[in-house]
Amino acid sequence: MNAEEIYERLRRVKEPITEMDIVSLGLVERVTVDEDGVKIYLRLAEGIRHPFQNALSWPVRWRIVRDVVKALDDVPKLEILEARNLTRYYPEED
């Protein structure tokens, strides 16, 4: 599977408030596909500076990540990261 196929599947994932796809909204910074697997860098923490903002936005971020995982459920070695600080969303760290 190449990066364009991944982007095409990500276009099916909707941001839950606006119902626009996450690619059109610019929430997908980049996708890398190589022998180590597929990495998706999302921009979900943009503009969050205070712990309260983080708490309020977490349910939306969680839903987007969950929907990305569903859309790519057959992709081996999938990793989803926050583009700004490289926090791993998926798979969750043990």
RAKACOR-V377821 format. One record per backbone hydrogen bond with DSSP energy under -0.5 kcal/mol. CO is the residue of the C=O (numbers start at 1). NH is the residue of the N-H. If there is no record, write none. Layout:
co = (CO	CO)
nh = (NH	NH)
This chain:
co = (2	3	4	5	6	7	9	10	10	12	13	15	20	21	22	22	23	27	27	30	32	34	37	38	39	39	40	40	41	41	42	42	45	47	50	51	52	53	54	55	57	57	58	59	60	61	62	63	64	65	66	67	68	70	72	74	75	77	79	80	80	81	81	82	87	87	90)
nh = (6	7	8	9	10	11	12	13	22	14	22	19	15	25	27	28	26	29	43	41	39	37	34	79	32	41	42	81	29	30	44	83	48	49	54	55	56	57	58	59	60	61	62	63	64	65	66	67	68	69	70	71	72	73	75	76	78	38	40	89	90	42	83	86	82	89	80)
